[in-house]
Amino acid sequence: MKITVLGCGRWGTFLACYHSARHEVMLWGREGSRGFAQLKAERRNQYEALPDNLLLEQDLEKAVAWGRVVVISISAQQLRDLGSKLDRLDLSGKTVILCMKGIEADTGKRLTQVFRETVHQPVDLAVWVGPGHVQDFCAGIPNCMVVDSEDPAVTEWIVENLNSDLIRLYKGHDLVGTEVGAAAKNVVGIAAGMLDGVGYSSLKGALMARGAREISRLIRAMGGNELSAYGLCHLGDYEATLFSAHSHNRHYGECYVKGEPYGKLAEGVPTVKALVGLGKKYGVDLPICRTVYEIVYQKVDPMEALQKLFARSVKGEFDQ
């Protein structure tokens, strides 16, 4: 099977290498990308060397035409622009998998919604999310992830054809919950990093419990299954996001409260803006998301905001 991977960041490049073990794979990177230039010149990045059978391409039309499956792994906020470009190409007969986490900041739209709004062609569409860092996978450490789609047959096909001993794929049955949960865990990851930064790391257990409960309420209000918040897409991804030194979102939160620069992508930053908007739209209280938003966007003092978060009025643990 031929697979095209769009996006040559650390995750996209890993996925291209991962699929190359059993399939023919082409990796696309946009023109001017420093990451792609390094891959082309050195056939490796800081995490791994490219397999000899992995093809590189900068022409989007050629890359898309080549693959039966098109995997997209880019910044969530860039999907609308890429989708508009893809709509000008022939996608007939292709399966598109969004291997990315986020919610569009300005609209609050889930990524499958953004794709459907920009690509007006009848393609099979799915998401592939869950725990796991490139560094661990490259070291041969396995993990579990979840695939979800509006069409259960698409989910089934992806799991059956792309599952492996390194990444065990589970079948999701709640696209809304899977997408929202996956995006929201990055915001909880920022909050965890902030706790690390102010010396409150022992509160991360409470953050995990309350974060999953908070997001479960939002998922239910949006028409999804609240139990998805306790699955691989959200709670199952907490160890990789709230505790790992590899987590960009956790590292961003720690650097932010310490006043240190952080130059890498933290998807939770634009996502928290979308989540706060969704909370207002659906009438759901999101205290953790709101706290992160206030610290990052309204420049509220981090220590003051975090203390206020954990000093909220007492109520039953599973009250609304």
C-alpha positions in Angstrom: 0.0 0.0 0.0 1.2 3.5 -0.8 1.0 6.1 2.0 1.7 9.8 1.8 2.5 11.7 5.0 1.9 15.5 4.8 4.1 17.3 7.4 7.7 16.7 8.3 7.8 17.8 11.9 8.9 15.3 14.6 5.6 13.4 14.6 5.0 13.4 10.8 8.5 12.2 10.2 8.2 9.5 12.7 4.9 8.3 11.2 6.5 8.2 7.8 9.3 6.0 9.2 6.8 3.9 11.1 4.7 3.1 8.0 7.8 2.5 5.9 8.4 -0.8 7.7 5.5 -2.4 5.9 4.3 0.1 3.2 5.6 2.4 0.5 5.8 5.9 1.9 6.3 9.4 0.6 6.9 12.3 3.1 5.9 15.8 2.0 7.3 19.0 3.5 6.4 22.6 2.4 8.9 24.6 0.4 11.2 26.6 2.6 10.8 24.1 5.6 14.1 23.9 7.5 13.1 20.5 8.8 12.5 19.2 5.2 15.9 20.7 4.1 17.7 18.8 6.8 15.9 15.5 6.0 16.8 15.9 2.3 20.4 16.8 3.0 21.1 14.3 5.9 18.3 11.7 5.6 17.7 12.1 9.3 16.5 14.5 12.1 17.5 14.6 15.7 15.3 11.6 16.5 15.9 9.0 13.8 17.4 8.2 10.4 15.1 7.8 7.4 14.7 4.3 6.0 16.2 3.9 2.5 12.8 3.2 1.0 11.2 6.5 2.3 10.7 9.0 -0.5 10.8 12.8 0.0 8.7 15.3 -2.0 8.0 19.0 -1.9 5.3 19.1 -4.6 2.0 18.8 -2.9 0.1 17.6 -6.0 2.6 14.8 -6.7 2.7 13.7 -3.0 -1.1 13.5 -2.8 -1.5 11.8 -6.1 1.0 9.1 -5.0 -0.7 7.8 -1.8 -3.8 5.7 -1.4 -3.7 6.9 2.2 -2.9 10.5 3.1 -1.8 11.1 6.6 -1.8 14.7 7.8 0.4 15.8 10.6 0.8 19.6 10.8 -0.1 22.3 13.2 -3.9 22.3 13.9 -4.2 26.0 13.1 -2.8 25.4 9.6 -5.3 22.8 8.6 -7.8 25.1 7.0 -5.2 26.6 4.7 -3.9 23.1 3.7 -7.4 21.9 3.2 -8.1 24.6 0.8 -5.1 23.6 -1.2 -6.0 19.9 -1.1 -9.5 20.7 -2.4 -7.9 21.7 -5.7 -6.4 18.3 -6.1 -8.0 14.9 -6.9 -8.7 13.0 -3.7 -11.0 10.4 -5.1 -10.7 6.9 -3.5 -8.3 8.1 -0.8 -8.5 7.7 3.0 -7.3 10.8 4.9 -6.1 10.4 8.5 -5.6 13.4 10.7 -2.7 12.6 13.1 -2.9 15.9 15.0 -4.6 17.3 18.0 -6.3 20.7 18.4 -9.4 22.8 17.9 -9.4 25.8 15.5 -8.9 28.8 17.8 -11.0 31.3 16.0 -14.1 29.1 15.3 -14.0 26.4 17.9 -14.4 23.8 15.1 -13.0 20.3 15.5 -10.4 19.3 13.0 -12.6 17.0 11.0 -15.1 19.8 10.8 -12.4 22.1 9.4 -11.4 19.5 6.9 -15.0 18.9 5.7 -15.6 22.6 5.4 -12.5 23.1 3.2 -12.4 19.8 1.2 -15.6 19.4 -0.8 -14.8 15.9 -1.9 -16.2 12.6 -0.6 -13.2 11.1 1.0 -13.0 8.7 4.0 -11.8 10.7 7.0 -10.5 9.6 10.4 -8.4 10.8 13.3 -5.5 9.0 15.0 -4.6 10.3 18.5 -3.5 9.2 21.9 -0.4 8.8 24.0 3.2 8.4 22.8 6.3 10.4 22.2 8.6 10.1 19.2 11.6 9.7 21.5 9.9 6.6 23.2 8.7 5.1 19.9 12.2 5.5 18.4 13.6 3.6 21.4 11.2 0.8 20.7 8.9 1.5 23.7 5.3 0.6 22.6 2.1 2.4 23.4 -1.6 2.4 22.6 -3.5 4.9 20.5 -7.1 5.3 19.2 -8.5 5.7 15.7 -12.0 7.2 15.2 -14.2 8.2 12.3 -17.8 9.0 11.5 -17.8 5.7 9.6 -17.0 2.6 11.7 -15.9 0.8 8.5 -13.2 3.4 8.0 -12.0 3.0 11.6 -12.0 -0.8 11.2 -10.0 -0.7 8.0 -7.3 1.6 9.4 -6.9 -0.4 12.6 -6.6 -3.7 10.7 -4.1 -2.3 8.2 -1.9 0.0 10.2 -1.8 -1.6 13.7 1.5 -3.0 14.9 3.4 -4.3 17.9 4.8 -0.8 18.5 1.5 1.0 18.3 -1.6 -0.9 19.3 -4.6 0.8 17.8 -8.0 0.8 19.4 -11.3 1.5 17.7 -13.0 4.7 18.8 -16.8 5.1 18.7 -17.2 8.8 19.6 -15.6 11.2 17.1 -16.7 14.3 19.1 -15.3 13.0 22.3 -12.1 11.7 20.7 -11.3 15.0 19.1 -12.2 17.2 22.0 -10.4 15.0 24.5 -7.3 14.8 22.4 -7.1 18.6 22.0 -8.0 19.4 25.6 -5.2 17.3 27.1 -2.7 19.7 25.7 -4.3 22.5 27.8 -4.2 20.4 30.9 -0.6 19.7 30.0 0.1 23.5 30.1 -1.5 23.7 33.5 0.7 20.8 34.7 3.8 22.6 33.5 2.7 25.7 35.4 2.3 23.7 38.5 5.8 22.4 38.0 7.0 25.9 37.5 5.7 27.3 40.7 6.7 24.2 42.8 3.2 22.7 43.1 4.0 19.4 41.2 2.2 17.4 43.9 -1.1 18.8 42.7 -0.8 17.2 39.3 -2.7 14.1 40.5 -5.6 16.4 41.4 -5.2 18.2 38.1 -5.5 14.9 36.3 -8.7 13.9 38.1 -10.4 17.3 37.8 -9.2 17.9 34.3 -10.8 14.7 33.0 -14.0 15.5 34.8 -14.0 19.0 33.4 -13.6 17.9 29.8 -16.1 15.0 30.2 -18.8 17.7 30.9 -17.9 19.6 27.8 -17.9 16.5 25.6 -21.3 15.5 26.9 -22.7 19.0 26.3 -21.3 18.9 22.7 -23.2 15.6 22.1 -20.4 13.2 22.7 -19.9 10.4 25.2 -18.4 11.8 28.4 -16.6 8.5 29.0 -14.2 9.4 26.1 -12.5 11.8 28.5 -11.3 8.8 30.5 -10.0 6.9 27.5 -6.8 7.0 25.4 -7.6 10.3 23.7 -7.5 12.3 27.0 -6.8 10.7 30.4 -4.8 7.9 28.7 -2.5 10.6 27.2 -1.9 12.4 30.5 1.3 10.6 31.5 2.9 11.7 28.2 1.7 15.2 28.5 1.6 16.1 32.2 4.7 14.4 33.4 7.1 13.7 30.5 10.1 15.8 29.8 9.4 15.4 26.1 6.0 17.2 26.3 6.0 20.5 24.5 2.9 21.7 26.3 4.1 20.8 29.8 7.5 22.4 29.1 5.8 25.5 27.7 3.7 25.9 30.9 6.8 25.6 33.1 8.8 28.0 31.1 5.9 30.5 30.9 5.5 30.9 34.7 9.3 31.0 35.1 9.5 33.8 32.6 11.8 31.7 30.3 11.5 31.7 26.5 10.1 28.6 24.8 10.4 28.5 21.0 8.6 25.2 20.2 5.0 24.6 19.2 2.6 24.2 22.1 -0.8 23.3 20.5 -2.6 24.0 23.9 -2.0 27.7 23.5 -4.5 28.3 20.6 -6.7 25.4 21.8 -7.4 26.9 25.2 -8.9 30.0 23.4 -11.2 27.7 21.5 -12.2 25.7 24.6 -13.1 28.8 26.7 -15.3 29.8 23.8 -16.9 26.4 23.6 -17.5 26.4 27.4 -19.4 29.7 27.0 -21.3 28.4 24.0 -22.5 25.2 25.7 -22.8 26.6 29.2 -20.1 24.4 30.8 -17.8 25.6 33.5 -14.2 24.9 32.6 -12.1 26.3 35.5 -8.8 24.7 34.5 -9.1 25.9 30.9 -10.2 29.3 32.1 -7.2 29.6 34.5 -4.8 28.7 31.7 -6.5 31.2 29.4 -6.3 34.0 32.0 -2.6 33.4 32.7 -1.6 33.2 29.0 -3.9 35.7 27.4 -4.9 38.1 30.2 -1.5 38.0 31.9 -3.0 37.2 35.3 -0.3 36.3 37.9 0.3 32.6 37.6 0.7 31.9 41.4 -2.4 33.9 42.2 -4.5 32.2 39.5 -3.3 28.6 40.4 -4.0 29.2 44.1 -7.4 30.5 43.3 -8.1 27.4 41.1 -7.4 24.9 43.9 -9.2 27.0 46.5 -12.5 26.9 44.8 -15.7 26.3 46.9 -16.1 22.8 48.2 -18.7 20.6 46.5 -19.2 16.9 45.6 -16.5 15.4 43.5 -18.9 14.3 40.7 -21.4 17.2 41.0 -22.2 19.1 37.8 
